[in-house]
Amino acid sequence: MSRKSHRPRCFVPAGLVLVAACSGGGGADGNSPGTVQLLQTSLVAPEGTIVNVRVARSAGSDGVARVDYETVDGTAEGGSDYTPASGTLSWPDGWSGNLTISIAIAEDGVEEPVESFRVVVSNAMGAALGANTSATIDIVAP
């Protein structure tokens, strides 16, 4: 029985998604697809910046894994307070690590209370969906 070689590879999806880290490796048994989830569930972003929400595939890398993501309005509104984002993140077979969803935060020049929105991951395919599926982003004055 031969074992598949897992060389570290980097995958750069299109759009607002950037590769944040690359690594190879698998689970303890070498055959685990792993888990995908958000690394942080709460972030703070000043107006006029970009917030980076990291999504990790860990504890395995067997097979292709995908997870959908989208922004969800709260007191902050997509299109005026931040740039809405949605899509699918993909990890190739043999690859685990972090992918980043980068979201632009608008500078509106108006003093206002903290506003927030969420980034949600769902519909994991090829790997388990972990417990951290939602991150709240608080937008603060610069």
N, CA, C and O atoms as CSV, one atom per row, in Angstrom:
chain,resi,resn,atom,element,x,y,z
A,1,MET,N,N,0.836,-1.167,0.000
A,1,MET,CA,C,0.000,0.000,0.000
A,1,MET,C,C,0.889,1.241,0.000
A,1,MET,O,O,1.717,1.403,0.897
A,2,SER,N,N,0.735,2.105,-0.977
A,2,SER,CA,C,1.554,3.310,-1.026
A,2,SER,C,C,0.789,4.476,-0.433
A,2,SER,O,O,-0.438,4.541,-0.515
A,3,ARG,N,N,1.530,5.396,0.166
A,3,ARG,CA,C,0.933,6.600,0.749
A,3,ARG,C,C,1.092,7.756,-0.213
A,3,ARG,O,O,2.127,7.903,-0.864
A,4,LYS,N,N,0.076,8.561,-0.296
A,4,LYS,CA,C,0.093,9.729,-1.147
A,4,LYS,C,C,1.042,10.769,-0.558
A,4,LYS,O,O,1.004,11.020,0.647
A,5,SER,N,N,1.880,11.369,-1.375
A,5,SER,CA,C,2.773,12.422,-0.906
A,5,SER,C,C,2.004,13.725,-0.809
A,5,SER,O,O,1.288,14.098,-1.739
A,6,HIS,N,N,2.146,14.417,0.309
A,6,HIS,CA,C,1.468,15.699,0.502
A,6,HIS,C,C,2.508,16.805,0.576
A,6,HIS,O,O,3.081,17.061,1.635
A,7,ARG,N,N,2.748,17.454,-0.545
A,7,ARG,CA,C,3.660,18.587,-0.577
A,7,ARG,C,C,2.875,19.843,-0.273
A,7,ARG,O,O,1.733,19.963,-0.715
A,8,PRO,N,N,3.444,20.790,0.470
A,8,PRO,CA,C,2.756,22.057,0.703
A,8,PRO,C,C,2.489,22.769,-0.617
A,8,PRO,O,O,3.367,22.873,-1.473
A,9,ARG,N,N,1.270,23.255,-0.762
A,9,ARG,CA,C,0.885,23.988,-1.957
A,9,ARG,C,C,0.134,25.230,-1.536
A,9,ARG,O,O,-0.488,25.257,-0.473
A,10,CYS,N,N,0.187,26.258,-2.362
A,10,CYS,CA,C,-0.567,27.472,-2.104
A,10,CYS,C,C,-1.628,27.611,-3.172
A,10,CYS,O,O,-1.383,27.312,-4.341
A,11,PHE,N,N,-2.793,28.057,-2.781
A,11,PHE,CA,C,-3.918,28.232,-3.681
A,11,PHE,C,C,-4.435,29.648,-3.494
A,11,PHE,O,O,-4.743,30.042,-2.370
A,12,VAL,N,N,-4.537,30.422,-4.567
A,12,VAL,CA,C,-4.984,31.799,-4.463
A,12,VAL,C,C,-6.333,31.926,-5.142
A,12,VAL,O,O,-6.403,31.993,-6.369
A,13,PRO,N,N,-7.432,31.961,-4.347
A,13,PRO,CA,C,-8.753,32.155,-4.920
A,13,PRO,C,C,-8.908,33.571,-5.466
A,13,PRO,O,O,-8.142,34.467,-5.110
A,14,ALA,N,N,-9.885,33.766,-6.318
A,14,ALA,CA,C,-10.139,35.072,-6.911
A,14,ALA,C,C,-10.940,35.954,-5.957
A,14,ALA,O,O,-11.483,35.467,-4.965
A,15,GLY,N,N,-11.012,37.228,-6.253
A,15,GLY,CA,C,-11.842,38.145,-5.495
A,15,GLY,C,C,-11.150,38.690,-4.270
A,15,GLY,O,O,-9.948,38.956,-4.291
A,16,LEU,N,N,-11.906,38.857,-3.201
A,16,LEU,CA,C,-11.400,39.448,-1.975
A,16,LEU,C,C,-10.667,38.466,-1.078
A,16,LEU,O,O,-10.267,38.827,0.029
A,17,VAL,N,N,-10.485,37.240,-1.528
A,17,VAL,CA,C,-9.890,36.222,-0.681
A,17,VAL,C,C,-8.400,36.111,-0.967
A,17,VAL,O,O,-7.992,36.022,-2.125
A,18,LEU,N,N,-7.588,36.117,0.080
A,18,LEU,CA,C,-6.146,36.024,-0.041
A,18,LEU,C,C,-5.650,34.840,0.756
A,18,LEU,O,O,-6.233,34.500,1.786
A,19,VAL,N,N,-4.581,34.202,0.300
A,19,VAL,CA,C,-3.979,33.136,1.092
A,19,VAL,C,C,-3.154,33.794,2.192
A,19,VAL,O,O,-2.316,34.652,1.918
A,20,ALA,N,N,-3.397,33.387,3.441
A,20,ALA,CA,C,-2.675,33.951,4.568
A,20,ALA,C,C,-1.528,33.055,5.017
A,20,ALA,O,O,-0.528,33.546,5.542
A,21,ALA,N,N,-1.661,31.771,4.820
A,21,ALA,CA,C,-0.600,30.844,5.221
A,21,ALA,C,C,-0.742,29.577,4.398
A,21,ALA,O,O,-1.840,29.224,3.969
A,22,CYS,N,N,0.362,28.902,4.181
A,22,CYS,CA,C,0.337,27.649,3.450
A,22,CYS,C,C,1.034,26.595,4.274
A,22,CYS,O,O,2.082,26.845,4.869
A,23,SER,N,N,0.449,25.419,4.304
A,23,SER,CA,C,1.124,24.308,4.969
A,23,SER,C,C,0.554,23.016,4.458
A,23,SER,O,O,-0.576,22.972,3.970
A,24,GLY,N,N,1.320,21.979,4.567
A,24,GLY,CA,C,0.846,20.655,4.210
A,24,GLY,C,C,0.524,19.908,5.474
A,24,GLY,O,O,0.478,20.490,6.557
A,25,GLY,N,N,0.302,18.630,5.341
A,25,GLY,CA,C,0.114,17.816,6.526
A,25,GLY,C,C,-1.281,17.292,6.622
A,25,GLY,O,O,-2.184,17.747,5.921
A,26,GLY,N,N,-1.454,16.336,7.489
A,26,GLY,CA,C,-2.754,15.723,7.653
A,26,GLY,C,C,-3.052,15.500,9.106
A,26,GLY,O,O,-2.356,16.009,9.985
A,27,GLY,N,N,-4.083,14.742,9.355
A,27,GLY,CA,C,-4.464,14.425,10.721
A,27,GLY,C,C,-3.529,13.379,11.293
A,27,GLY,O,O,-2.575,12.949,10.644
A,28,ALA,N,N,-3.817,12.982,12.510
A,28,ALA,CA,C,-2.969,12.023,13.202
A,28,ALA,C,C,-2.876,10.703,12.437
A,28,ALA,O,O,-1.837,10.042,12.452
A,29,ASP,N,N,-3.975,10.321,11.765
A,29,ASP,CA,C,-3.954,9.066,11.020
A,29,ASP,C,C,-3.552,9.258,9.560
A,29,ASP,O,O,-3.477,8.285,8.810
A,30,GLY,N,N,-3.294,10.496,9.147
A,30,GLY,CA,C,-2.902,10.778,7.775
A,30,GLY,C,C,-4.053,10.755,6.794
A,30,GLY,O,O,-3.839,11.023,5.611
A,31,ASN,N,N,-5.277,10.443,7.233
A,31,ASN,CA,C,-6.408,10.336,6.326
A,31,ASN,C,C,-7.586,11.202,6.729
A,31,ASN,O,O,-8.698,10.962,6.258
A,32,SER,N,N,-7.394,12.184,7.567
A,32,SER,CA,C,-8.482,13.022,8.044
A,32,SER,C,C,-8.708,14.209,7.112
A,32,SER,O,O,-7.743,14.831,6.667
A,33,PRO,N,N,-9.975,14.538,6.806
A,33,PRO,CA,C,-10.240,15.728,6.006
A,33,PRO,C,C,-10.110,17.009,6.822
A,33,PRO,O,O,-9.989,18.093,6.252
A,34,GLY,N,N,-10.133,16.900,8.144
A,34,GLY,CA,C,-9.969,18.068,9.002
A,34,GLY,C,C,-11.260,18.815,9.263
A,34,GLY,O,O,-12.359,18.354,8.954
A,35,THR,N,N,-11.079,19.990,9.846
A,35,THR,CA,C,-12.174,20.868,10.249
A,35,THR,C,C,-11.908,22.266,9.707
A,35,THR,O,O,-10.763,22.717,9.687
A,36,VAL,N,N,-12.964,22.958,9.263
A,36,VAL,CA,C,-12.842,24.351,8.841
A,36,VAL,C,C,-13.686,25.210,9.772
A,36,VAL,O,O,-14.819,24.859,10.104
A,37,GLN,N,N,-13.114,26.354,10.194
A,37,GLN,CA,C,-13.837,27.279,11.057
A,37,GLN,C,C,-13.103,28.611,11.108
A,37,GLN,O,O,-11.948,28.715,10.695
A,38,LEU,N,N,-13.789,29.628,11.620
A,38,LEU,CA,C,-13.183,30.938,11.816
A,38,LEU,C,C,-12.172,30.861,12.952
A,38,LEU,O,O,-12.393,30.148,13.931
A,39,LEU,N,N,-11.064,31.590,12.831
A,39,LEU,CA,C,-10.072,31.618,13.896
A,39,LEU,C,C,-10.449,32.584,15.011
A,39,LEU,O,O,-10.057,32.380,16.160
A,40,GLN,N,N,-11.207,33.637,14.689
A,40,GLN,CA,C,-11.638,34.611,15.683
A,40,GLN,C,C,-13.139,34.822,15.537
A,40,GLN,O,O,-13.682,34.751,14.435
A,41,THR,N,N,-13.801,35.082,16.654
A,41,THR,CA,C,-15.249,35.322,16.604
A,41,THR,C,C,-15.599,36.774,16.901
A,41,THR,O,O,-16.775,37.140,16.887
A,42,SER,N,N,-14.601,37.603,17.167
A,42,SER,CA,C,-14.835,39.013,17.441
A,42,SER,C,C,-13.630,39.814,16.957
A,42,SER,O,O,-12.492,39.510,17.314
A,43,LEU,N,N,-13.886,40.846,16.137
A,43,LEU,CA,C,-12.822,41.699,15.631
A,43,LEU,C,C,-13.263,43.157,15.697
A,43,LEU,O,O,-14.459,43.450,15.693
A,44,VAL,N,N,-12.299,44.062,15.759
A,44,VAL,CA,C,-12.564,45.505,15.753
A,44,VAL,C,C,-11.853,46.090,14.546
A,44,VAL,O,O,-10.685,45.789,14.302
A,45,ALA,N,N,-12.562,46.936,13.782
A,45,ALA,CA,C,-11.988,47.534,12.578
A,45,ALA,C,C,-12.281,49.024,12.548
A,45,ALA,O,O,-13.449,49.412,12.550
A,46,PRO,N,N,-11.259,49.871,12.521
A,46,PRO,CA,C,-11.483,51.302,12.369
A,46,PRO,C,C,-12.015,51.627,10.968
A,46,PRO,O,O,-11.725,50.921,10.003
A,47,GLU,N,N,-12.786,52.693,10.879
A,47,GLU,CA,C,-13.257,53.157,9.571
A,47,GLU,C,C,-12.059,53.446,8.673
A,47,GLU,O,O,-11.011,53.893,9.140
A,48,GLY,N,N,-12.228,53.186,7.382
A,48,GLY,CA,C,-11.184,53.467,6.409
A,48,GLY,C,C,-10.082,52.418,6.356
A,48,GLY,O,O,-9.021,52.672,5.788
A,49,THR,N,N,-10.310,51.258,6.930
A,49,THR,CA,C,-9.304,50.190,6.919
A,49,THR,C,C,-9.862,48.944,6.244
A,49,THR,O,O,-10.969,48.958,5.706
A,50,ILE,N,N,-9.099,47.887,6.278
A,50,ILE,CA,C,-9.534,46.574,5.791
A,50,ILE,C,C,-9.456,45.616,6.964
A,50,ILE,O,O,-8.438,45.555,7.655
A,51,VAL,N,N,-10.525,44.867,7.191
A,51,VAL,CA,C,-10.518,43.854,8.241
A,51,VAL,C,C,-10.279,42.500,7.581
A,51,VAL,O,O,-10.881,42.181,6.556
A,52,ASN,N,N,-9.396,41.712,8.180
A,52,ASN,CA,C,-9.061,40.387,7.666
A,52,ASN,C,C,-9.625,39.325,8.594
A,52,ASN,O,O,-9.220,39.216,9.751
A,53,VAL,N,N,-10.562,38.544,8.077
A,53,VAL,CA,C,-11.203,37.476,8.838
A,53,VAL,C,C,-10.583,36.166,8.363
A,53,VAL,O,O,-10.706,35.804,7.192
A,54,ARG,N,N,-9.911,35.451,9.281
A,54,ARG,CA,C,-9.192,34.232,8.906
A,54,ARG,C,C,-10.051,32.991,9.131
A,54,ARG,O,O,-10.727,32.848,10.150
A,55,VAL,N,N,-9.998,32.100,8.141
A,55,VAL,CA,C,-10.707,30.825,8.196
A,55,VAL,C,C,-9.651,29.732,8.083
A,55,VAL,O,O,-8.813,29.758,7.182
A,56,ALA,N,N,-9.699,28.766,9.007
A,56,ALA,CA,C,-8.666,27.737,9.065
A,56,ALA,C,C,-9.209,26.364,8.717
A,56,ALA,O,O,-10.339,26.013,9.057
A,57,ARG,N,N,-8.371,25.595,8.029
A,57,ARG,CA,C,-8.575,24.153,7.902
A,57,ARG,C,C,-7.467,23.524,8.735
A,57,ARG,O,O,-6.284,23.736,8.467
A,58,SER,N,N,-7.850,22.755,9.739
A,58,SER,CA,C,-6.860,22.164,10.631
A,58,SER,C,C,-7.220,20.716,10.941
A,58,SER,O,O,-8.319,20.251,10.640
A,59,ALA,N,N,-6.267,20.018,11.547
A,59,ALA,CA,C,-6.432,18.628,11.987
A,59,ALA,C,C,-6.678,17.659,10.834
A,59,ALA,O,O,-7.291,16.607,11.019
A,60,GLY,N,N,-6.197,18.016,9.646
A,60,GLY,CA,C,-6.317,17.111,8.513
A,60,GLY,C,C,-6.286,17.856,7.198
A,60,GLY,O,O,-6.536,19.060,7.142
A,61,SER,N,N,-5.973,17.121,6.133
A,61,SER,CA,C,-5.896,17.748,4.809
A,61,SER,C,C,-6.263,16.771,3.694
A,61,SER,O,O,-5.948,17.013,2.529
A,62,ASP,N,N,-6.918,15.683,4.042
A,62,ASP,CA,C,-7.244,14.668,3.046
A,62,ASP,C,C,-8.457,15.100,2.231
A,62,ASP,O,O,-9.529,15.330,2.789
A,63,GLY,N,N,-8.297,15.210,0.933
A,63,GLY,CA,C,-9.389,15.604,0.045
A,63,GLY,C,C,-9.531,17.109,-0.068
A,63,GLY,O,O,-8.945,17.867,0.705
A,64,VAL,N,N,-10.316,17.523,-1.041
A,64,VAL,CA,C,-10.627,18.932,-1.238
A,64,VAL,C,C,-11.658,19.347,-0.191
A,64,VAL,O,O,-12.599,18.602,0.083
A,65,ALA,N,N,-11.486,20.525,0.389
A,65,ALA,CA,C,-12.459,21.056,1.348
A,65,ALA,C,C,-12.906,22.435,0.893
A,65,ALA,O,O,-12.122,23.212,0.349
A,66,ARG,N,N,-14.184,22.725,1.126
A,66,ARG,CA,C,-14.757,24.024,0.762
A,66,ARG,C,C,-15.684,24.483,1.874
A,66,ARG,O,O,-16.246,23.672,2.610
A,67,VAL,N,N,-15.833,25.799,1.983
A,67,VAL,CA,C,-16.816,26.369,2.900
A,67,VAL,C,C,-17.309,27.688,2.300
A,67,VAL,O,O,-16.518,28.467,1.767
A,68,ASP,N,N,-18.612,27.931,2.390
A,68,ASP,CA,C,-19.193,29.187,1.915
A,68,ASP,C,C,-19.058,30.247,3.004
A,68,ASP,O,O,-19.020,29.927,4.192
A,69,TYR,N,N,-18.986,31.516,2.588
A,69,TYR,CA,C,-18.956,32.624,3.544
A,69,TYR,C,C,-19.813,33.761,3.017
A,69,TYR,O,O,-20.028,33.888,1.811
A,70,GLU,N,N,-20.303,34.592,3.942
A,70,GLU,CA,C,-21.039,35.793,3.558
A,70,GLU,C,C,-21.053,36.779,4.714
A,70,GLU,O,O,-20.950,36.394,5.879
A,71,THR,N,N,-21.181,38.053,4.375
A,71,THR,CA,C,-21.362,39.085,5.389
A,71,THR,C,C,-22.847,39.251,5.643
A,71,THR,O,O,-23.669,39.074,4.744
A,72,VAL,N,N,-23.184,39.597,6.897
A,72,VAL,CA,C,-24.577,39.779,7.298
A,72,VAL,C,C,-24.675,41.102,8.043
A,72,VAL,O,O,-23.968,41.324,9.026
A,73,ASP,N,N,-25.560,41.985,7.569
A,73,ASP,CA,C,-25.737,43.283,8.217
A,73,ASP,C,C,-26.201,43.142,9.661
A,73,ASP,O,O,-26.962,42.241,10.012
A,74,GLY,N,N,-25.720,44.054,10.473
A,74,GLY,CA,C,-26.222,44.254,11.828
A,74,GLY,C,C,-26.601,45.719,11.894
A,74,GLY,O,O,-27.445,46.171,11.122
A,75,THR,N,N,-25.990,46.476,12.808
A,75,THR,CA,C,-26.207,47.922,12.822
A,75,THR,C,C,-25.402,48.585,11.709
A,75,THR,O,O,-25.715,49.704,11.303
A,76,ALA,N,N,-24.366,47.906,11.211
A,76,ALA,CA,C,-23.613,48.377,10.041
A,76,ALA,C,C,-24.271,47.791,8.790
A,76,ALA,O,O,-24.699,46.637,8.775
A,77,GLU,N,N,-24.340,48.614,7.747
A,77,GLU,CA,C,-24.998,48.196,6.514
A,77,GLU,C,C,-23.988,48.018,5.382
A,77,GLU,O,O,-23.171,48.897,5.109
A,78,GLY,N,N,-24.068,46.851,4.731
A,78,GLY,CA,C,-23.234,46.591,3.572
A,78,GLY,C,C,-23.519,47.592,2.467
A,78,GLY,O,O,-24.675,47.918,2.198
A,79,GLY,N,N,-22.468,48.078,1.829
A,79,GLY,CA,C,-22.624,49.054,0.755
A,79,GLY,C,C,-22.420,50.478,1.232
A,79,GLY,O,O,-22.005,51.332,0.449
A,80,SER,N,N,-22.702,50.758,2.504
A,80,SER,CA,C,-22.450,52.101,3.018
A,80,SER,C,C,-21.407,52.095,4.136
A,80,SER,O,O,-20.566,52.993,4.190
A,81,ASP,N,N,-21.443,51.109,5.024
A,81,ASP,CA,C,-20.484,51.044,6.123
A,81,ASP,C,C,-19.318,50.100,5.835
A,81,ASP,O,O,-18.233,50.274,6.391
A,82,TYR,N,N,-19.527,49.109,4.978
A,82,TYR,CA,C,-18.496,48.147,4.599
A,82,TYR,C,C,-18.860,47.559,3.243
A,82,TYR,O,O,-19.997,47.691,2.788
A,83,THR,N,N,-17.897,46.912,2.601
A,83,THR,CA,C,-18.138,46.274,1.311
A,83,THR,C,C,-18.626,44.847,1.546
A,83,THR,O,O,-17.880,44.029,2.085
A,84,PRO,N,N,-19.856,44.532,1.156
A,84,PRO,CA,C,-20.363,43.170,1.358
A,84,PRO,C,C,-19.498,42.145,0.622
A,84,PRO,O,O,-18.915,42.442,-0.420
A,85,ALA,N,N,-19.428,40.949,1.176
A,85,ALA,CA,C,-18.620,39.895,0.562
A,85,ALA,C,C,-19.328,38.563,0.727
A,85,ALA,O,O,-19.982,38.315,1.740
A,86,SER,N,N,-19.192,37.707,-0.282
A,86,SER,CA,C,-19.694,36.333,-0.193
A,86,SER,C,C,-18.933,35.501,-1.206
A,86,SER,O,O,-18.394,36.025,-2.181
A,87,GLY,N,N,-18.893,34.197,-0.966
A,87,GLY,CA,C,-18.206,33.318,-1.892
A,87,GLY,C,C,-17.913,31.982,-1.244
A,87,GLY,O,O,-18.536,31.603,-0.253
A,88,THR,N,N,-16.957,31.276,-1.820
A,88,THR,CA,C,-16.553,29.964,-1.333
A,88,THR,C,C,-15.040,29.929,-1.211
A,88,THR,O,O,-14.326,30.324,-2.133
A,89,LEU,N,N,-14.554,29.455,-0.073
A,89,LEU,CA,C,-13.134,29.237,0.141
A,89,LEU,C,C,-12.837,27.772,-0.162
A,89,LEU,O,O,-13.644,26.899,0.157
A,90,SER,N,N,-11.682,27.491,-0.778
A,90,SER,CA,C,-11.319,26.119,-1.148
A,90,SER,C,C,-9.896,25.794,-0.737
A,90,SER,O,O,-8.982,26.594,-0.936
A,91,TRP,N,N,-9.717,24.617,-0.163
A,91,TRP,CA,C,-8.411,24.062,0.178
A,91,TRP,C,C,-8.211,22.831,-0.701
A,91,TRP,O,O,-9.051,21.932,-0.674
A,92,PRO,N,N,-7.135,22.756,-1.475
A,92,PRO,CA,C,-6.872,21.576,-2.300
A,92,PRO,C,C,-6.540,20.355,-1.430
A,92,PRO,O,O,-6.206,20.485,-0.253
A,93,ASP,N,N,-6.638,19.194,-2.029
A,93,ASP,CA,C,-6.244,17.947,-1.364
A,93,ASP,C,C,-4.803,18.063,-0.882
A,93,ASP,O,O,-3.926,18.513,-1.619
A,94,GLY,N,N,-4.570,17.655,0.353
A,94,GLY,CA,C,-3.227,17.680,0.897
A,94,GLY,C,C,-2.826,19.000,1.499
A,94,GLY,O,O,-1.675,19.158,1.905
A,95,TRP,N,N,-3.725,19.952,1.573
A,95,TRP,CA,C,-3.380,21.293,2.035
A,95,TRP,C,C,-4.244,21.677,3.225
A,95,TRP,O,O,-5.462,21.496,3.206
A,96,SER,N,N,-3.607,22.204,4.254
A,96,SER,CA,C,-4.330,22.779,5.383
A,96,SER,C,C,-3.688,24.110,5.704
A,96,SER,O,O,-2.541,24.352,5.325
A,97,GLY,N,N,-4.396,24.963,6.384
A,97,GLY,CA,C,-3.866,26.284,6.703
A,97,GLY,C,C,-4.982,27.296,6.711
A,97,GLY,O,O,-6.160,26.941,6.735
A,98,ASN,N,N,-4.606,28.560,6.691
A,98,ASN,CA,C,-5.561,29.657,6.822
A,98,ASN,C,C,-5.784,30.371,5.496
A,98,ASN,O,O,-4.848,30.595,4.729
A,99,LEU,N,N,-7.028,30.719,5.243
A,99,LEU,CA,C,-7.390,31.620,4.153
A,99,LEU,C,C,-8.004,32.855,4.799
A,99,LEU,O,O,-8.549,32.782,5.900
A,100,THR,N,N,-7.915,33.975,4.117
A,100,THR,CA,C,-8.371,35.236,4.690
A,100,THR,C,C,-9.425,35.888,3.809
A,100,THR,O,O,-9.262,35.996,2.594
A,101,ILE,N,N,-10.502,36.316,4.440
A,101,ILE,CA,C,-11.531,37.114,3.781
A,101,ILE,C,C,-11.232,38.561,4.147
A,101,ILE,O,O,-11.283,38.916,5.324
A,102,SER,N,N,-10.921,39.404,3.167
A,102,SER,CA,C,-10.590,40.809,3.408
A,102,SER,C,C,-11.783,41.677,3.044
A,102,SER,O,O,-12.300,41.611,1.929
A,103,ILE,N,N,-12.212,42.494,4.003
A,103,ILE,CA,C,-13.405,43.318,3.822
A,103,ILE,C,C,-13.047,44.778,4.071
A,103,ILE,O,O,-12.519,45.126,5.127
A,104,ALA,N,N,-13.340,45.634,3.084
A,104,ALA,CA,C,-13.067,47.064,3.214
A,104,ALA,C,C,-14.121,47.726,4.102
A,104,ALA,O,O,-15.321,47.508,3.939
A,105,ILE,N,N,-13.640,48.539,5.046
A,105,ILE,CA,C,-14.509,49.293,5.943
A,105,ILE,C,C,-14.525,50.738,5.453
A,105,ILE,O,O,-13.467,51.342,5.274
A,106,ALA,N,N,-15.715,51.294,5.236
A,106,ALA,CA,C,-15.849,52.644,4.681
A,106,ALA,C,C,-15.488,53.709,5.714
A,106,ALA,O,O,-15.672,53.524,6.917
A,107,GLU,N,N,-14.975,54.816,5.214
A,107,GLU,CA,C,-14.705,56.006,6.029
A,107,GLU,C,C,-15.789,57.009,5.671
A,107,GLU,O,O,-15.774,57.571,4.575
A,108,ASP,N,N,-16.740,57.243,6.589
A,108,ASP,CA,C,-17.836,58.153,6.250
A,108,ASP,C,C,-17.698,59.529,6.883
A,108,ASP,O,O,-18.493,60.422,6.589
A,109,GLY,N,N,-16.698,59.720,7.751
A,109,GLY,CA,C,-16.461,61.044,8.322
A,109,GLY,C,C,-17.517,61.507,9.299
A,109,GLY,O,O,-17.495,62.663,9.719
A,110,VAL,N,N,-18.428,60.649,9.668
A,110,VAL,CA,C,-19.498,61.012,10.604
A,110,VAL,C,C,-19.227,60.334,11.943
A,110,VAL,O,O,-19.008,59.124,12.003
A,111,GLU,N,N,-19.244,61.136,13.032
A,111,GLU,CA,C,-19.094,60.523,14.353
A,111,GLU,C,C,-20.383,59.805,14.693
A,111,GLU,O,O,-21.470,60.379,14.632
A,112,GLU,N,N,-20.243,58.537,15.052
A,112,GLU,CA,C,-21.406,57.708,15.355
A,112,GLU,C,C,-20.997,56.618,16.326
A,112,GLU,O,O,-19.807,56.356,16.506
A,113,PRO,N,N,-21.966,55.989,16.945
A,113,PRO,CA,C,-21.617,54.894,17.857
A,113,PRO,C,C,-21.046,53.704,17.080
A,113,PRO,O,O,-21.122,53.652,15.853
A,114,VAL,N,N,-20.478,52.762,17.813
A,114,VAL,CA,C,-19.939,51.549,17.195
A,114,VAL,C,C,-21.056,50.844,16.432
A,114,VAL,O,O,-22.160,50.656,16.942
A,115,GLU,N,N,-20.739,50.462,15.199
A,115,GLU,CA,C,-21.673,49.685,14.372
A,115,GLU,C,C,-21.039,48.322,14.131
A,115,GLU,O,O,-19.815,48.192,14.169
A,116,SER,N,N,-21.861,47.305,13.885
A,116,SER,CA,C,-21.305,45.970,13.692
A,116,SER,C,C,-22.024,45.204,12.587
A,116,SER,O,O,-23.167,45.493,12.232
A,117,PHE,N,N,-21.309,44.219,12.064
A,117,PHE,CA,C,-21.862,43.253,11.106
A,117,PHE,C,C,-21.179,41.930,11.393
A,117,PHE,O,O,-20.250,41.866,12.198
A,118,ARG,N,N,-21.640,40.872,10.733
A,118,ARG,CA,C,-21.066,39.544,10.957
A,118,ARG,C,C,-20.547,38.944,9.660
A,118,ARG,O,O,-21.004,39.286,8.570
A,119,VAL,N,N,-19.587,38.046,9.800
A,119,VAL,CA,C,-19.154,37.168,8.720
A,119,VAL,C,C,-19.509,35.766,9.170
A,119,VAL,O,O,-19.156,35.352,10.275
A,120,VAL,N,N,-20.211,35.030,8.308
A,120,VAL,CA,C,-20.695,33.695,8.648
A,120,VAL,C,C,-20.135,32.693,7.640
A,120,VAL,O,O,-20.144,32.941,6.435
A,121,VAL,N,N,-19.644,31.551,8.148
A,121,VAL,CA,C,-19.247,30.449,7.277
A,121,VAL,C,C,-20.260,29.326,7.445
A,121,VAL,O,O,-20.773,29.096,8.541
A,122,SER,N,N,-20.544,28.626,6.340
A,122,SER,CA,C,-21.554,27.558,6.364
A,122,SER,C,C,-21.297,26.589,5.214
A,122,SER,O,O,-20.402,26.797,4.395
A,123,ASN,N,N,-22.094,25.536,5.170
A,123,ASN,CA,C,-22.076,24.578,4.060
A,123,ASN,C,C,-20.687,24.000,3.789
A,123,ASN,O,O,-20.230,23.985,2.647
A,124,ALA,N,N,-20.025,23.529,4.831
A,124,ALA,CA,C,-18.718,22.893,4.636
A,124,ALA,C,C,-18.890,21.633,3.799
A,124,ALA,O,O,-19.820,20.854,4.009
A,125,MET,N,N,-17.981,21.444,2.849
A,125,MET,CA,C,-17.980,20.270,1.983
A,125,MET,C,C,-16.587,19.666,2.004
A,125,MET,O,O,-15.605,20.375,1.786
A,126,GLY,N,N,-16.486,18.383,2.261
A,126,GLY,CA,C,-15.199,17.713,2.255
A,126,GLY,C,C,-14.438,17.803,3.561
A,126,GLY,O,O,-13.357,17.225,3.675
A,127,ALA,N,N,-14.962,18.506,4.543
A,127,ALA,CA,C,-14.364,18.623,5.878
A,127,ALA,C,C,-15.490,18.960,6.845
A,127,ALA,O,O,-16.567,19.392,6.432
A,128,ALA,N,N,-15.239,18.762,8.121
A,128,ALA,CA,C,-16.238,19.099,9.135
A,128,ALA,C,C,-16.260,20.607,9.360
A,128,ALA,O,O,-15.236,21.278,9.226
A,129,LEU,N,N,-17.431,21.132,9.701
A,129,LEU,CA,C,-17.561,22.539,10.065
A,129,LEU,C,C,-17.370,22.645,11.570
A,129,LEU,O,O,-18.089,22.004,12.336
A,130,GLY,N,N,-16.410,23.444,11.992
A,130,GLY,CA,C,-16.121,23.611,13.412
A,130,GLY,C,C,-17.145,24.476,14.115
A,130,GLY,O,O,-18.126,24.907,13.510
A,131,ALA,N,N,-16.917,24.729,15.388
A,131,ALA,CA,C,-17.851,25.482,16.227
A,131,ALA,C,C,-17.875,26.974,15.914
A,131,ALA,O,O,-18.910,27.618,16.088
A,132,ASN,N,N,-16.756,27.537,15.455
A,132,ASN,CA,C,-16.681,28.981,15.200
A,132,ASN,C,C,-17.163,29.295,13.786
A,132,ASN,O,O,-16.378,29.311,12.839
A,133,THR,N,N,-18.459,29.541,13.661
A,133,THR,CA,C,-19.045,29.787,12.339
A,133,THR,C,C,-19.456,31.227,12.115
A,133,THR,O,O,-19.893,31.570,11.017
A,134,SER,N,N,-19.332,32.083,13.118
A,134,SER,CA,C,-19.748,33.479,12.981
A,134,SER,C,C,-18.752,34.386,13.710
A,134,SER,O,O,-18.345,34.108,14.838
A,135,ALA,N,N,-18.375,35.468,13.043
A,135,ALA,CA,C,-17.504,36.479,13.640
A,135,ALA,C,C,-18.204,37.826,13.581
A,135,ALA,O,O,-18.747,38.198,12.541
A,136,THR,N,N,-18.196,38.553,14.679
A,136,THR,CA,C,-18.772,39.890,14.735
A,136,THR,C,C,-17.649,40.903,14.547
A,136,THR,O,O,-16.624,40.840,15.226
A,137,ILE,N,N,-17.849,41.834,13.622
A,137,ILE,CA,C,-16.886,42.891,13.369
A,137,ILE,C,C,-17.496,44.193,13.851
A,137,ILE,O,O,-18.542,44.614,13.357
A,138,ASP,N,N,-16.839,44.839,14.824
A,138,ASP,CA,C,-17.268,46.147,15.313
A,138,ASP,C,C,-16.490,47.222,14.571
A,138,ASP,O,O,-15.259,47.198,14.542
A,139,ILE,N,N,-17.215,48.174,13.965
A,139,ILE,CA,C,-16.590,49.285,13.248
A,139,ILE,C,C,-16.522,50.468,14.212
A,139,ILE,O,O,-17.534,50.880,14.780
A,140,VAL,N,N,-15.319,51.002,14.386
A,140,VAL,CA,C,-15.106,52.117,15.312
A,140,VAL,C,C,-14.536,53.312,14.552
A,140,VAL,O,O,-13.976,53.164,13.466
A,141,ALA,N,N,-14.689,54.498,15.142
A,141,ALA,CA,C,-14.114,55.703,14.549
A,141,ALA,C,C,-12.598,55.586,14.586
A,141,ALA,O,O,-12.037,55.008,15.516
A,142,PRO,N,N,-11.929,56.144,13.560
A,142,PRO,CA,C,-10.455,56.024,13.498
A,142,PRO,C,C,-9.762,56.772,14.630
A,142,PRO,O,O,-8.534,56.766,14.713
